[in-house]
Amino acid sequence: MIAQDQPVPTQRILVVDDEPQILRALRVVLRDAGFEVVPAETASEALDRAAVRPPQAAIVDLMLPDMDGVELTRLLREWSEMPILVLSAVGEEEQKVRALEAGADDYITKPFGSRELVARLQAALRRGGRSEEEPRITVGDLEIDLAARVVRRGGEDVHLTPIEFDLLRVLVRNRGRLMTHRALLGEVWGPEYGDDVQTLRTHIARLRAKVQGDGQSARVIVTDPGVGYRFSA
């Protein structure tokens, strides 16, 4: 008997938005990208649908009629590690930080491009499918071996201080994800340093100069002004 190829399961995406036109647009965009969409217009409906049949990821609008989207993110994060992307027309830094600290993996401001949304979602799903330890990666001429604590650029060793390496390690393990200032300070220095943004900026500048150099066109450490940093691979 000839074995038949098994079909690849369609990934289910919970989409929560109370604007019908936005919900319809997201359904079309995600369906065309190969996803199954589970729509919800309220936070309560979203929680019910996620509990009955857990999705692989969620896209949550910040302004919902029955609950703040940040609070919905926090409730989903209590029992699920699925990627959560927050959508909003609000572009203030404080709202971004609130969403990310509640457990969101990324934040996209309306209006957004459909290609950007799908790319951000796919990146978040890839991160969710990786194991906790992924000790070695290569980005262009940059090689990072987390297990051996070795970094090379263009085949040459890059000498990092312990703090610089710890910063790089946190960014690499969360690559593609926007890490807030507080999150980075807490993981590298400790929670008591959560407000010392200037110290973080100084070390990021030194780390960036070492791993990117002056001639590297692709910036692997990307700044979201006033919010934090992400490692873009």
Secondary structure by P-SEA (a helix, b strand, c coil): ccccccccbbbbbbbbbccaaaaaaaaaaaaaacccccccccaaaaaaaaaaccccbbbbbcccccccaaaaaaaaacccccbbbbbcccccaaaaaaaaaacccccccccccaaaaaaaaaaaaaaaaccccccccccccbbbbccccbbbcccbbbbbcaaaaaaaaaaaaaccccccaaaaaaaacccccccaaaaaaaaaaaaaaaacccccccccccccccccccccc
